[in-house]
Amino acid sequence: AAAATLGVSLTRRGMARSVVFLTPRVGSGESGGDWLAAALGADSAALYMAAGAAPSIASALLDAGKRADTPVALVESASLEGERSRFTTLGELRDSAPQAARGPVMMLVGEVLRERAAREPDVRESLISLRTA
């Protein structure tokens, strides 16, 4: 629903042949798994429950070799009333403070977002503003 609301195909022909859906969050007493390897192995990544951990997720991806200008979309409450989306890059996201959200946030990462993000008025100004009212 998050990609559809943005009008983005996560497996766009000629640009992205693979997509992974995952969550880097773990419950108490659970092992972390290898979400990072899965995210790096795909052309596009969709990360569930990512709002509060977005800066650390971005940092992990950058430390593992992703480019700082890799596009990111944060979609809160996808397909629901009150849906909001913001575009940024991994580099900008890494340097931001964790944000609270009113609803679930899907973090989409990949080059397939670049064209859509460019249509936003100013990517830097739209950097995560998912604050609790």
N, C-alpha and C positions, 0 to 999 in steps of 0.2 A: 504494500500500500504506500510506503514512503517513497519508493522510486516512481511509482505510478503517479502520485500526486505532483511530483516534480516534472513529470513527462520525460523521464530518463530510463533508458534500457540499460540494465547492469551488464548485459552481454551484447553490447552494440557491435554489429558486424564490422570487422576491420579494426576494432579498437580493443575489445575485451571478449575473450572466449571463455572466461571462467569467472564464477562468483562464489563466494563462501558466505554462509550465514553462521554467526557464532556469537558467543558472549564471553568476554574476558572476566566477568564477575563470577565469584565462587562463594558458596555458603560456608558457614563456620565448619571447620573440620574437613572440608573437601580439598582435594588436590587441585592445583590451578590449571592443569592440562596444558596443551601447547597451542593456545589460540594464536600466538604470534606467528608460528610457522605456517599455520593454515592461512592467516591473513596475508602473509608475504607470498605464499604460493599461488594466490589467485589474482586476477586482473582487477576485480572489484571485490570489496568487502562490505558486508552489512553487519554491524555490531549492535546487538540488543542491549538495553539497559546501560547506555553509555554516557549519560549526562554528567554525573558527578566524577566519573573517571576519565572523561575525555582528554584532559591535558596529559595524564599519565599514559593513556593509550597512544596518543600522538607521539609522546616522547619515546615510548618503546618502539614504535614503527620507525621513527627517525633514527634511533640508535641502531636499528637492524638494517638500515640502508635505504629506506624510502626517502624520496626527495622532499625537501621542505615545501616546495610549491605544489605538492600533490593536493588536488581539490578534496574538500570534505563538505558534506551536507549533514546538518543536524535537523532531524524532523521530529517534532514533539507532537504526540497524540495523532499520529498518521491516520487519516480517513475519519477522524472524529471531529465533533464540534470543538472549536478552539485550537485546531491544528495550526502549528507555526513551523516555519523552516528558516534556517540561517545557513549561509555559505561562508566558508573560510578555507584555510590551507592547513596542512599538518604543522608547519612552522608557526603560524599564528596561534593555532590551537594549543600547541605545547606551552606557549608563553602566557596563556590566559589562566585565570583562576577557575577552579571547579565551580559549576553553576547548579543551582537547584532548578527543578522543573516541576510544573503542575501535573504533567502526565508522562507516560513512557517516552523515551527518546531513542530513536534509531539513528545511528551514526553510519553514514555511507561514505566510503573512501574509494577514490579511483579516478582515472583520467576521463571516464565517461561523464563525469560531472563538470568538467571544465567549461564546456560550451554553455551549459545551463547557468553556471555560476557567473559567467561573464555578462549575462543579461541582468544581473542584480545591479542596483544603482551604484553601490560601492561595497565590495567584499569586505574591506576592513571595517567599515561602519556597521555592517550586519553581523560582525563576529559575535557569537553567542550572547544573546540577551534573554536567555531562558531563566529569568528570575522569578521567584515566588512573589506573587502580588501581596 
